[in-house]
Amino acid sequence: WGTERWQAVVDHFRGRVIFMQAGEMKRGHVHEPLRGVIDLRGETDLRQMVRLMYFAQGVLTPITAAMHLAAAVPSRWGPERRPCVVVAGGREPIQWVSYPEQQFIHTVGALRCCQRGGCWKARVEPKEPGKPDSGQCVDIADGRPRCMAMIAPAEVIARIERYFEGGVVDYLTADQALILRDSGAVGTVLRGKFDRAAWPLPLRLLAMDARPEDRGLGDIFARHFGAAGETFKAKFKELTGHDCGCDARQDSLNSRYPFKFSAP
């Protein structure tokens, strides 16, 4: 959906809702860091994720395991059915994946490619460059599937607010918000990656080249590629019409192997 869109939702509820960001950070998964959240990306196994869900008041997610856990795991605080907003797009059929008590934001039927149901396409870029790919999205806007690009942050915000307006859940009180702010948890990366002794040896050696302004290993890689890397990014965009994803990978490396705490 886009990091900047998730961030817009988080920013809208700042001081009223505390978001915790979680998700797998290996096997090709990428979860770009958000500001003003409690950051647990890459720090939970399935059992820990279930426990987090038990204590979660609500869930905001794309179509992932989180939406199923939101429906299946009892809520410590109530209500019986935990509020959940799913940013779905048009990939999967509504009747296949949605839960009736969740706010399932889809675009099925609004585009030719998913007019009769989900398209089940899995990629924006072809699996092998230059070769036909039946799993590639056929309608792309600004580097993302159009079915996702059509969903604005304002719509997601409105769906979250609906739960509060209906009285199913409550916003943080002023005292609760103050306690959380003073605790320092919000905006902090709660991961153990700061202990470089636990990093693989090649990464520890690379970290020896760190400069004061470097946020993490991603910045070192970017600096080493230098002008050649910038030339590659420009040429890639010229040939394909979209970004190569290098900046996102740089941010991901900075997040997984940071040199200091992220700013709130």
Secondary structure, 3 states (H helix, E strand, C coil): CCHHHHHHHHHHCCCCCCCEEEECCCCCCCCCCCCCCEEEECCCCHHHHHHHHHHCCCEEEECCHHHHHHHHCCCCCCCCCCCEEEEEECCCCHHHHCCCCCEEEECCCCCHHHCCCCCCCCECCCCCCCCCCCCECCCEECCEEHHHHCCCHHHHHHHHHHHHHCCCCCCCCHHHHHHHHHHCCCCCECCCCCCHHHCCHHHHHHHCCCCCCCCEHHHHHHHHHHHHHHHHHHHHHHHHCCCCCHHHHHHHHHHHCECCCCCC
